[in-house]
């Protein structure tokens, strides 16, 4: 059966997270726009830049970043700015401003991305009805894996992002094994796990309540290129 917005929101309120399969996610998104340019949107992951802040795994981790704001009047892209997390949330790279390559204009303005952002605004806004302004950060990630060199989707380990809500959406997955998203209580207890395997498979997280992480990825066939492409969108009340 299709997943209704009410069921999704109740799951986030009750458990602090919800995994959504791609077909159900597509059904949720269609109320907020179109994915008519999805092929070009997904293709943009081929133009990401290396993460130069991770000396040990940066060559296997590519990304672009953008900041938006959302109000009752709509969603607006903000000037390019650094991504910052305190060491309370990221012991590996917290406490520094990280400047990543910006999301390309044609991606930021794409119908697919606008549809996803509108969905997030409606979903997360319903969970925090008093919020009138949101700080949104958008991350395009590509994690590559090579023989003997697993890719690290979350090199900081199990963590929180220091925001209110998080959407992790699979865009593409090629020749990849593992990469399981895990959700944990503050004491480390495993609350749930789900492997994003098909486009639009998603994890939605109440970041104030639960921790999340992703297991390392390895190539299924070591003779062929492999990657895991995801879109991460975070919402924080301003």
C-alpha positions in Angstrom: 0.0 0.0 0.0 1.2 3.6 -0.6 2.8 5.3 2.3 0.9 8.3 3.5 2.5 11.5 4.9 0.7 11.0 8.2 2.1 7.5 8.6 5.6 8.7 7.8 5.3 11.6 10.3 3.9 9.4 13.0 6.8 7.0 12.6 9.3 9.8 13.0 7.5 11.0 16.0 7.3 7.6 17.6 10.6 6.0 16.7 12.8 8.9 15.6 13.4 7.4 12.1 11.8 5.7 9.2 13.2 3.8 6.2 11.2 4.3 3.0 11.6 2.1 -0.1 11.9 3.8 -3.5 8.5 3.2 -4.8 6.9 4.6 -1.7 9.2 7.5 -1.7 8.3 8.3 -5.3 4.6 8.2 -4.3 5.3 10.7 -1.5 7.3 13.0 -3.8 4.8 13.3 -6.6 2.6 15.6 -4.4 5.4 18.2 -4.4 6.6 18.3 -8.0 8.1 16.2 -10.7 11.1 14.0 -11.1 11.0 14.5 -14.9 14.7 15.4 -15.1 15.9 12.7 -12.7 18.3 11.2 -15.3 20.2 14.5 -15.6 20.0 15.0 -11.9 21.6 11.6 -11.2 24.2 12.2 -13.9 25.4 15.3 -12.0 27.1 13.0 -9.5 29.7 12.3 -12.1 30.9 15.9 -11.7 31.6 15.9 -7.9 34.9 17.0 -6.5 37.3 15.1 -4.1 36.8 15.7 -0.4 40.2 17.2 0.3 39.6 17.3 4.1 39.9 13.6 4.4 43.5 12.8 3.6 43.1 9.0 4.1 39.8 8.5 2.2 39.2 11.7 0.4 40.2 10.4 -3.0 37.5 7.8 -2.6 34.9 10.4 -1.4 33.5 13.1 -3.7 31.0 15.7 -2.9 29.3 19.1 -3.5 27.5 21.3 -1.0 24.9 24.0 -1.0 22.9 26.0 1.6 19.2 26.9 1.3 16.7 28.6 3.5 13.0 27.8 3.8 10.2 30.0 5.1 6.4 29.9 4.5 7.1 32.0 1.4 9.3 29.3 -0.2 12.8 27.9 -0.5 15.8 30.0 -1.5 19.4 29.1 -2.3 21.8 31.1 -0.1 25.3 32.3 -0.9 27.9 29.6 -0.9 29.3 29.1 2.6 31.3 26.5 4.6 29.9 23.4 6.2 30.6 23.5 10.0 30.1 20.9 12.7 31.3 21.2 16.3 33.4 18.5 17.7 30.5 17.4 19.8 28.9 16.0 16.6 32.0 15.2 14.5 35.1 14.2 16.5 37.0 13.5 13.2 36.5 16.8 11.4 34.5 19.0 13.8 35.6 22.5 14.8 36.7 23.7 11.4 35.0 25.4 8.4 35.0 23.0 5.5 34.6 24.6 2.1 33.4 22.1 -0.5 32.7 22.6 -4.2 29.3 24.2 -4.7 26.3 22.4 -6.1 26.1 23.3 -9.8 23.3 25.8 -10.6 21.5 23.4 -13.0 21.4 20.9 -10.1 20.2 23.4 -7.6 17.5 24.6 -10.0 16.5 21.1 -11.2 12.9 20.0 -10.9 14.0 16.8 -9.0 15.9 18.7 -6.3 13.1 21.3 -5.9 10.6 18.4 -5.5 12.7 16.8 -2.9 13.3 20.0 -0.9 9.5 20.8 -1.0 8.8 17.4 0.3 11.3 17.8 3.1 9.9 21.2 4.0 6.4 19.9 4.3 7.4 16.7 6.1 9.7 18.2 8.7 7.6 21.4 9.0 4.7 19.3 10.1 6.8 17.8 12.9 7.8 21.3 14.0 4.8 23.5 13.3 6.2 26.5 15.2 9.3 26.7 13.0 9.1 29.6 10.6 12.6 29.5 9.1 14.9 26.6 8.3 18.6 26.4 7.5 19.0 23.7 4.9 22.2 22.0 3.9 22.5 19.9 0.8 25.2 17.4 0.2 25.9 15.3 -2.9 28.1 12.4 -1.9 29.8 9.8 -4.0 31.7 7.0 -2.1 34.0 4.9 -4.2 35.3 1.5 -3.3 38.4 -0.3 -4.6 39.9 -3.8 -4.0 41.3 -3.8 -0.4 40.2 -0.2 0.1 36.6 -0.1 1.4 34.7 3.2 0.9 33.7 5.0 4.1 30.3 6.7 3.8 30.5 7.9 7.5 34.2 8.0 8.4 33.3 9.7 11.7 31.4 6.6 12.7 28.0 6.5 14.3 27.0 10.1 14.9 24.5 12.9 14.9 24.7 15.8 12.5 23.7 18.5 15.0 20.5 19.4 13.1 16.8 18.7 13.6 16.1 16.3 10.7 18.0 14.4 8.0 17.0 12.8 4.7 19.4 10.4 3.1 18.3 9.5 -0.4 19.9 6.9 -2.7 20.6 8.2 -6.2 22.7 5.4 -7.7 24.5 2.3 -6.6 26.9 0.5 -8.9 28.9 -2.7 -8.1 28.6 -2.1 -4.4 28.3 -4.5 -1.5 27.2 -3.5 2.0 26.6 0.2 2.9 23.9 -0.6 5.4 22.4 2.4 7.2 22.1 1.8 11.0 20.1 3.7 13.6 21.2 3.8 17.2 20.0 5.0 20.6 22.3 7.3 22.6 23.7 4.3 24.4 24.6 2.6 21.2 21.7 0.2 21.1 20.8 -0.7 17.5 17.3 0.4 16.7 17.1 -0.5 13.0 19.0 -1.1 9.8 18.3 -0.8 6.1 20.4 -1.0 3.0 19.6 1.6 0.4 19.8 -0.4 -2.8 17.5 1.2 -5.4 17.1 4.8 -6.5 14.9 6.8 -4.1 15.3 4.4 -1.2 15.5 6.7 1.8 16.2 7.1 5.5 14.5 9.9 7.4 16.0 10.7 10.8 15.1 12.9 13.8 18.7 13.9 14.5 18.0 15.2 18.0 16.8 11.7 19.1 18.8 9.1 17.4 22.3 8.4 15.9 23.0 7.1 12.5 25.9 5.6 10.5 26.6 3.6 7.4 28.8 0.5 7.1 31.8 0.6 4.7 31.2 -0.4 1.1 33.2 -2.8 -1.0 33.2 -3.6 -4.8 31.2 -6.7 -5.6 33.4 -7.2 -8.7 36.9 -6.0 -7.9 37.8 -5.6 -11.6 35.1 -3.0 -12.2 34.5 0.6 -10.9 32.1 0.9 -8.0 30.3 3.8 -6.3 27.4 4.7 -4.0 25.7 8.0 -4.7 23.5 9.7 -2.1 21.8 13.0 -1.5 21.8 14.1 2.1 19.5 17.0 3.1 19.6 18.4 6.6 17.0 20.8 8.2 17.8 23.0 11.2 15.4 25.5 12.8 16.6 29.1 12.8 
